[in-house]
Amino acid sequence: MLGGRLTSFSQPLHGLAVSDKHRRRVKALLLFGSTMCILLGLGWGGYYLLKAKWLLMSMDLALATIGAIALGCTLTERTRLAALLSVHTLLIVVCIICLFDTPIAGVARSAHMHLLTVAAASYLLFRGENAYLRLGLPVASFVACLIFAGSDIGITNPAYQPPIETRAITVWINNATCFISIAMVLAIMQSDVAARNAIEDDLRTALAQGHFSLHYQPQVREDGRVIGAEALLRWEHPQRGMILPGKFIALAEETGLIVPIGDWVLRKACAQLLNWAQDPRTAGLSLSVNVSASQFRQPDFVSQVLEIVHRSGIEPSRLKLELTESLLVKDVDEVVSKMAELKSHGVALSLDDFGTGYSSLNYLKRLPLDQLKIDQSFVRDLLNDPNDMAIVRTLVSLSRSLNLMVIAEGVETREQLDWLRDNDCLAYQGYLFSKPLPIEQFEAFVRAPRVPDPAPASPTAVPTELA
């Protein structure tokens, strides 16, 4: 049901087209900020050069240098590096400048206003990052601003202070650039919120009007025989066309819509299994459905699954729920209890993406599983990375020891297939066999004559992670 991982910098909104627009707006903010640093740094640096204020000149030239480096990083699409460099160095440099910008009679300190810009920009840029970047930097910038705004701390020696005749104009320039920068940050945030709300409305409409569909990626044995499929969610947007789950699943998680969407997927999967049961050529197929952590943690999840299975009239073992390791982060006892109840009613259980997150043999031996799924990240570089080879061998051996079926996902080349066969992994999923297919094409694929050594699905296969 789910598909893909999003790891791009500054992507707090994982909605349709929001992240691309957000990145463009963030890039514009970085370009504006770095250009302003260059202009202000060179302008004031040149002025202080003429006034023989060498220390002030050096600080302003440092500001210009920061801007130039950040500008270069932004233009070469290294926006994360540009943001990290800009925020950290500006926080330090502006604090130093504030020490020389002490209040004098009739002229208040103004350099500290740039710390508000640093705080707002860092909050925007690092919303999806760790606590230090997301909270620590904005708080540090804001606290520093308060300290400088409420005190006259600093260097009072006139030899190191800006000339008295420039202090008034400096106040205007500092305040103006600060207000413009903060306005840009607020505009970006407002645009993100508006876009998020629009996509959330689209998701609700899609659920109500039936714009979702399932595609099916075959799962095959070593002899090429199809033994099942993984159901993968697709959004058939009326204006934007087919949308992969990586564009909207995270937003569905954040808004809670993943629960009704997941319920729809389970009902659709069970209805499809019932249809397959009427045809001897598809009656033996299993169907895997990914279950999100949010969906699994619903108090009535087990009862809802069992109700759907019972009402559909399918053989419960044909439905395979794929759970991710993120479920094991907390409430392991509850997870085990729910899995055991599902297993007692015949529903099959698979641990998806095993080995990529919170793997623990102690957890694994407690889980009533039927299958382990080797993550595509281990398969992708299998032939070139001895560590991946060792991990896959261990997972296969472990699965056999625990009497679990093991399946490798992301199989895209014959060399990968041959290696997996030679190392006793005998079930596979990936673009070497087929991309995810609409139901008609999938059933045609199942009915087609099988050959032991499959041909690639297409000359330029799309990576499985986008499925």
C-alpha positions in Angstrom: 0.0 0.0 0.0 2.8 2.4 0.9 5.7 3.1 -1.4 9.0 4.8 -1.3 10.9 6.9 1.1 11.4 10.6 1.1 14.7 11.9 2.3 15.0 15.2 0.6 16.1 18.2 2.7 13.5 20.7 3.8 10.5 18.6 2.9 8.1 19.0 5.8 5.0 18.7 3.6 5.1 15.4 1.7 2.0 16.2 -0.4 1.4 16.3 -4.1 3.7 18.9 -5.7 4.0 20.7 -2.3 7.6 19.6 -1.7 8.7 20.8 -5.1 7.1 24.2 -4.7 8.4 24.4 -1.1 11.9 23.7 -2.3 11.7 26.3 -4.9 10.5 28.9 -2.4 13.2 27.8 0.1 15.8 28.2 -2.7 14.5 31.7 -3.5 14.9 32.5 0.2 18.4 31.2 0.3 19.3 33.1 -2.9 17.8 36.3 -1.4 19.6 35.9 1.9 23.0 35.1 0.5 22.7 38.0 -2.0 21.8 40.4 0.8 24.8 39.1 2.8 27.1 39.7 -0.1 25.8 43.2 -0.8 25.7 44.3 2.8 29.1 42.8 3.5 30.8 44.3 0.5 29.0 47.7 0.9 29.8 48.2 4.6 33.2 46.5 4.2 34.2 49.0 1.5 32.9 51.9 3.7 34.9 50.8 6.7 37.9 50.3 4.6 37.7 54.0 3.6 37.3 54.8 7.3 40.2 52.6 8.3 38.0 50.6 10.6 39.8 47.4 10.0 38.1 45.2 12.5 34.6 46.2 11.3 35.8 45.8 7.7 36.9 42.3 8.4 33.6 41.3 10.0 31.7 42.6 7.0 33.9 40.9 4.5 33.4 37.7 6.5 29.6 38.3 6.1 30.1 38.7 2.3 32.2 35.5 2.2 29.5 33.6 3.9 26.9 34.9 1.5 29.1 34.0 -1.5 29.7 30.4 -0.3 26.0 30.0 0.5 25.0 31.4 -2.9 27.3 29.0 -4.7 25.9 26.0 -2.7 22.3 27.1 -3.5 23.0 27.6 -7.2 24.5 24.1 -7.4 21.4 22.6 -5.6 23.2 21.9 -2.3 20.5 23.8 -0.4 21.0 21.8 2.8 24.6 22.7 2.9 23.8 26.3 2.1 21.2 26.4 4.9 23.5 24.8 7.5 26.4 27.1 6.6 24.3 30.3 6.5 22.4 29.7 9.8 25.3 28.7 11.9 27.8 31.3 10.6 25.3 34.1 10.6 24.3 33.4 14.2 28.0 33.7 15.2 28.9 36.7 13.0 25.8 38.7 13.9 26.3 38.2 17.6 29.9 39.5 17.2 28.7 42.5 15.2 26.1 43.2 17.9 29.0 43.5 20.4 30.3 46.5 18.4 26.8 47.9 17.8 26.3 49.2 21.3 23.6 51.8 21.9 24.6 55.5 22.0 22.6 58.6 22.8 19.8 58.9 20.3 20.6 55.7 18.4 19.5 52.3 19.4 21.2 49.0 18.7 19.8 47.5 15.5 22.2 44.7 14.4 20.4 42.2 16.7 17.3 42.4 14.5 19.1 40.1 12.1 18.9 37.4 14.8 15.1 37.4 14.4 15.7 36.6 10.7 18.1 33.8 11.6 15.5 32.4 14.0 12.7 32.5 11.6 14.7 31.1 8.7 16.2 28.3 10.7 12.7 27.2 11.9 11.5 27.1 8.3 14.6 25.4 6.8 15.0 22.7 9.5 11.4 21.8 10.3 12.0 18.2 9.2 15.4 17.8 10.9 16.5 16.8 14.4 15.7 18.7 17.6 18.9 20.7 17.6 18.3 22.1 14.1 14.6 22.4 14.4 14.4 23.9 17.8 17.8 24.6 19.2 19.0 27.1 16.6 15.8 29.2 16.5 15.7 29.3 20.3 19.3 30.3 20.5 18.9 33.0 17.9 15.8 34.4 19.7 17.4 34.3 23.1 20.5 36.1 21.8 18.2 38.7 20.2 16.5 39.3 23.5 19.8 39.7 25.3 21.1 42.3 22.9 17.8 44.1 22.7 17.4 44.4 26.4 21.0 45.4 27.4 23.9 47.6 26.4 26.4 44.7 26.6 29.2 45.2 24.1 32.4 47.1 23.3 32.2 50.8 24.0 35.6 51.9 22.8 34.9 54.4 20.0 37.9 53.1 18.0 36.0 49.9 17.4 32.5 51.2 16.9 30.9 52.3 13.7 31.2 56.1 12.9 28.5 58.1 14.6 27.4 59.6 11.3 26.4 56.2 9.9 24.6 54.8 12.9 21.2 56.3 12.0 21.2 54.9 8.5 22.4 51.6 9.8 19.2 51.3 11.9 17.0 51.8 8.9 18.9 49.3 6.8 19.0 46.6 9.4 15.3 46.9 10.2 14.3 47.0 6.6 16.3 43.9 5.6 15.0 42.1 8.7 11.4 42.8 8.0 11.7 41.8 4.3 13.4 38.5 5.2 10.8 37.6 7.9 8.0 38.5 5.4 9.5 36.1 2.9 9.7 33.3 5.6 6.0 33.9 6.6 4.9 33.9 2.9 6.6 30.5 2.4 5.0 29.1 5.5 1.6 30.5 4.5 1.9 29.0 1.0 2.9 25.6 2.5 -0.1 25.6 4.8 -2.5 26.6 1.9 -1.1 23.9 -0.3 -1.3 21.3 2.4 -4.9 22.2 3.1 -5.7 21.9 -0.6 -4.1 18.5 -0.9 -5.8 17.3 2.3 -9.2 18.3 0.8 -8.2 16.5 -2.4 -7.4 13.3 -0.4 -10.8 13.5 1.3 -12.5 13.9 -2.1 -10.5 11.0 -3.5 -11.6 8.8 -0.7 -15.2 9.8 -1.0 -15.4 9.7 -4.8 -13.3 6.6 -5.4 -10.2 8.1 -7.0 -7.9 5.5 -5.4 -7.0 2.2 -7.0 -4.7 -0.7 -6.4 -1.9 -2.0 -8.6 -0.4 -5.4 -8.1 3.3 -6.3 -8.2 3.8 -10.1 -8.7 5.7 -12.2 -6.2 7.3 -15.2 -7.8 9.2 -18.4 -7.0 12.5 -19.5 -8.4 10.8 -21.3 -11.2 9.0 -18.2 -12.3 5.6 -19.2 -10.9 3.5 -16.4 -9.5 2.6 -17.1 -5.9 1.0 -13.8 -5.0 1.2 -10.1 -5.2 1.7 -6.9 -3.2 -1.1 -4.4 -3.4 0.2 -0.9 -4.0 -2.0 2.1 -3.7 -2.4 4.6 -6.5 -4.3 7.9 -6.6 -5.9 8.7 -9.9 -6.2 12.4 -9.6 -8.7 14.0 -12.0 -6.3 16.8 -13.0 -2.8 15.5 -12.1 -3.2 12.0 -13.3 -1.7 8.9 -11.6 0.1 9.7 -8.3 2.4 7.4 -6.5 2.0 6.9 -2.8 5.3 8.6 -2.0 3.7 11.9 -2.9 0.8 11.7 -0.4 1.1 8.9 2.2 3.1 11.0 4.7 0.4 13.7 4.6 -2.3 11.0 5.0 -0.3 9.8 8.1 -0.1 13.3 9.5 -3.8 14.1 9.0 -5.1 10.7 10.2 -6.6 10.0 6.7 -4.3 6.9 6.5 -6.8 5.0 8.7 -9.8 5.3 6.4 -7.5 4.9 3.4 -6.0 1.8 4.9 -9.5 0.4 5.6 -10.4 1.0 2.0 -7.3 -0.9 0.8 -8.1 -3.9 3.1 -11.6 -4.1 1.8 -10.5 -3.8 -1.8 -7.8 -6.4 -1.3 -10.2 -8.9 0.3 -12.7 -8.3 -2.6 -10.0 -9.1 -5.0 -9.0 -12.3 -3.2 -12.6 -13.4 -3.4 -12.6 -12.8 -7.2 -9.4 -14.8 -7.5 -10.9 -17.7 -5.5 -13.4 -18.2 -8.3 -10.7 -19.0 -10.9 -8.4 -22.1 -10.5 -5.6 -20.2 -12.1 -5.6 -17.4 -9.4 -7.2 -19.2 -6.4 -3.9 -20.1 -4.9 -2.5 -16.5 -4.9 -1.9 -14.6 -1.7 -2.2 -10.8 -1.5 0.1 -8.7 0.7 -1.2 -5.4 2.1 1.1 -2.9 3.9 -0.3 -1.7 7.2 0.9 1.6 8.5 1.9 2.0 12.2 -0.9 4.5 12.7 -3.4 2.1 11.3 -2.1 -0.8 13.3 -2.2 1.1 16.6 -5.9 1.9 16.3 -7.7 0.2 19.2 -10.2 -1.6 16.9 -7.7 -2.6 14.2 -7.9 -6.3 14.8 -11.7 -6.4 15.0 -11.9 -4.4 11.8 -9.6 -6.7 9.9 -11.4 -9.8 11.1 -14.8 -8.2 10.2 -13.6 -7.4 6.7 -12.1 -10.9 6.3 -15.3 -12.6 7.6 -17.7 -10.5 5.5 -15.7 -11.1 2.3 -15.7 -14.8 2.8 -12.1 -15.3 1.8 -9.6 -17.8 3.1 -7.8 -15.7 5.8 -4.4 -17.2 5.0 -4.5 -15.6 1.5 -4.4 -12.2 3.1 -0.9 -11.2 4.2 -0.5 -8.1 6.3 2.9 -6.5 5.9 4.1 -4.7 9.1 7.1 -2.5 9.4 9.8 -2.4 12.0 8.6 1.0 13.2 5.8 -0.8 15.1 8.5 -2.3 17.4 9.6 1.1 18.8 7.0 1.1 21.5 4.3 -1.1 23.0 5.9 -4.3 21.8 3.6 -6.4 24.1 0.5 -4.8 22.5 1.9 -5.4 19.0 2.6 -9.1 19.8 -0.9 -9.5 21.3 -2.6 -8.0 18.2 -0.5 -10.1 15.8 -1.2 -13.2 17.8 -4.9 -12.6 17.6 -4.8 -12.1 13.9 -2.6 -15.2 13.4 -5.1 -17.3 15.5 -7.8 -16.4 13.0 -5.6 -17.5 10.1 -4.4 -14.1 8.8 -0.8 -14.3 7.5 1.8 -11.8 8.8 5.0 -10.5 7.2 7.7 -8.2 8.5 8.5 -5.7 5.8 11.9 -4.0 5.3 13.5 -6.2 7.9 17.0 -5.1 8.9 16.6 -1.4 8.1 15.4 0.0 11.4 14.7 -1.4 14.8 15.7 -5.0 14.2 16.1 -7.2 17.2 16.3 -10.9 17.4 14.7 -10.7 20.8 11.7 -9.0 19.2 11.7 -11.3 16.2 11.4 -14.5 18.1 8.3 -13.1 19.9 6.5 -12.1 16.7 4.1 -14.7 15.3 5.3 -14.1 11.7 4.9 -16.1 8.5 7.3 -14.2 6.4 10.4 -12.0 6.4 10.9 -9.6 3.5 14.5 -8.6 2.7 14.6 -4.9 2.0 15.5 -3.7 -1.4 18.3 -1.6 0.1 20.2 -4.8 0.7 19.4 -6.2 -2.7 20.3 -3.1 -4.7 24.0 -3.3 -4.0 24.1 -7.0 -3.3 26.7 -7.8 -5.9 29.1 -5.0 -5.0 28.9 -4.8 -1.2 30.2 -7.7 0.9 28.2 -6.4 3.9 24.9 -6.7 2.0 25.9 -10.2 0.9 26.5 -11.2 4.5 23.3 -9.6 5.7 21.2 -11.3 3.1 22.8 -14.7 3.8 22.1 -14.1 7.5 18.5 -13.2 6.9 17.9 -16.2 4.7 19.4 -18.5 7.3 17.5 -16.9 10.1 14.2 -17.2 8.3 14.8 -20.9 7.7 15.8 -21.4 11.4 12.5 -19.8 12.4 10.5 -21.7 9.8 9.6 -18.5 8.0 9.2 -17.8 4.3 11.7 -15.3 3.0 11.2 -13.0 0.0 13.6 -10.5 -1.5 12.1 -7.3 -2.9 13.7 -4.9 -5.4 15.2 -7.7 -7.6 16.0 -5.8 -10.8 18.8 -7.8 -12.5 19.4 -11.4 -13.5 22.7 -11.3 -11.6 20.8 -10.4 -8.4 18.4 -13.2 -9.0 21.1 -15.8 -9.6 22.9 -14.8 -6.5 19.7 -15.0 -4.4 18.9 -18.4 -5.9 22.4 -19.7 -5.1 22.0 -18.6 -1.5 18.6 -20.3 -1.0 16.3 -17.2 -1.3 13.6 -18.7 -3.5 10.9 -16.0 -3.6 11.3 -12.6 -5.2 9.6 -9.3 -6.1 10.9 -6.6 -8.4 11.1 -5.0 -11.8 13.0 -7.9 -13.2 9.7 -9.8 -13.2 7.2 -7.0 -13.5 6.3 -3.5 -12.4 3.1 -3.0 -10.4 0.2 -3.6 -12.7 -3.5 -2.7 -13.0 -5.6 -5.7 -12.2 -6.4 -6.7 -15.8 -2.7 -6.7 -16.7 -1.7 -8.5 -13.5 -4.2 -11.3 -14.2 -2.9 -11.5 -17.8 0.6 -11.8 -16.4 -0.4 -14.6 -14.1 -2.1 -16.6 -16.9 0.9 -16.1 -19.3 3.2 -19.1 -19.7 6.0 -19.0 -17.2 9.7 -19.4 -17.9 12.3 -20.1 -15.2 14.6 -17.2 -16.3 12.4 -14.1 -16.6 13.2 -11.3 -19.0 13.4 -7.7 -17.6 10.0 -6.0 -17.3 11.2 -3.0 -19.4 14.5 -1.8 -20.9 14.6 1.1 -18.4 13.0 -0.2 -15.2 11.8 2.3 -12.6 13.4 1.6 -9.2 11.1 -0.5 -7.0 11.3 2.1 -4.3 9.1 4.3 -6.4 6.4 1.7 -6.4 
